[in-house]
Amino acid sequence: MKLFNTLHRTFETIKPIHPPEVSLYACGPTVYDFAHIGNFRTFVFVDLLRRSLKFLGFRVKHAMNYTDVDDKTIRGAQKAGERLQDYTSKYIHCFLEDCDTLNLERPEFLIRATEHIPQMIAMIQKLIDQDYAYISEDGSVYYRVNAFKDYGCLACLDRAGLQAGARVSQDEYVKESIGDFALWKSWTPEDGEVKWESPWGAGRPGWHIECSAMSTEYLGETFDLHCGGVDLVFPHHENEIAQSEGASGKKFVNYWAHAAHLLVNDQKMSKSAGNFFTLRDLLQKGYEGRVIRYTLFATAHYRQTLNFTWDSLEASKAAISRLDDWIARFSAYAVKGEWSHQSFIEKFKGALEEDLNISEAMAALFDFVRETNKRMDEEFPVGDLPSVWNQINSVLGLATVSHEIPATIQALLEARKVARQTKDWTGSDRIRDEILALGWIVRDTAKGQEVKKL
């Protein structure tokens, strides 16, 4: 598989350190609120990448963190009047529910920052010992940016043109305020009960050290692939490289992959603009999780900005319906016979191998749907289509819904069949409307009635 490596700004073939296993780390949510659809654009991308690697024959060792201690989580817990752990646990539970709704596979390791404080303290001490970090007068520990010669390699920063030298205590900042960043923050009254003991006094870790310590704890000092949203390239991922390589003296990550931003109707998503949506907001508007999932991964390449619109949701809904109809049709099709699907599978596989070219993969799938529908129209053999779909859907994760027709609907269909045989068109229409009122739609075909759940 080739991916666009953010580190080198070029396409590179993935060559795992321990083939066929690919070690993968993905930055997870900061659990202070419900994740929004922009967050899930990245998480769905990571899931598609994970599934594609497995489809292509790799074994995946995947770790993802929860940021459950940082500026946002502490302030949120204080505002809610809750203990930090209780506050973040609530949002972790909600995040996992949302992941299930979108059919995201669980990583092998789901890890909380607050359960890895000793590993963070140990890494910080290494950085102090090797003169990459220093202790300030208040007991905080800062990373000395100028000590790391490759600082800025991931984000392609022009260090000479940036304001350097100032200490940056907040977790998130912009390029213009680059400076020595906090590895350990000494306790202040504003932190309340949130603190841990360290060799430098009571305090808490900075956001960036959390991912460095946790990723290397589970995947090793050098691992294959690190993913996240493009907004994390700087400062977060840049700081991860500086910390990890400063502590180990080894290359941190071989390949970096980042998903582009999500816009809503060509605008940046914000609550003030009224275009801010969580997954739950869209579910309340009647959209299925698999329709939202399809929109997030299939309507734009992961490195392209995704413009999220209501029309795009409706288009995804229509595409899912087309797949459902196809699956229902071949499931009931009697003429299986022998017919090779290898050409289609190779096209689908080839598209994934080229930097997850999902547009080409989906085009191949819908060409295949059209071809097999034509074969079924002509009553030609179609081979083992269920097996083919299971292979493809292991990547797409579009868990199709199979609806058993209730006895009530079956009885109405039989009554309608009799009405049509006796040319009772009024009765036929009345029964059709009755079926529709119960949530099913009936269609007349050359082979008889077909019914589908709305």
Secondary structure, DSSP 8 states (H G I E B T S, - for coil): -EEEETTTTEEEE---SBTTEEEEEE---BSSS--BHHHHHHHHHHHHHHHHHHHTT-EEEEEEEEB-SSHHHHHHHHHHT--HHHHHHHHHHHHHHHHHHTT----SEEEEGGG-HHHHHHHHHHHHHTTSEEE-TTS-EEE-GGG-TTTTTTTT--GGGS--S-EE-SS---GGG--EEEEEEE--GGGTT--B--TT-SEEE-HHHHHHHHHHHHH-SSEEEEEEEGGGIIIIIHHHHHHHHHHHSS--EEEEEEE--EEETTEE--TTTT---BHHHHHHTT--HHHHHHHHHHSS-TTS-EEE-HHHHHHHHHHHHHHHHHHHHHHH-S-------HHHHHHHHHHHHBT--HHHHHHHHHHHHHHHHHHHHTT-----HHHHHHHHHHHH----------HHHHHHHHHHHHHHHTT-HHHHHHHHHHHHHTTEEEEEETTEEEEEE-
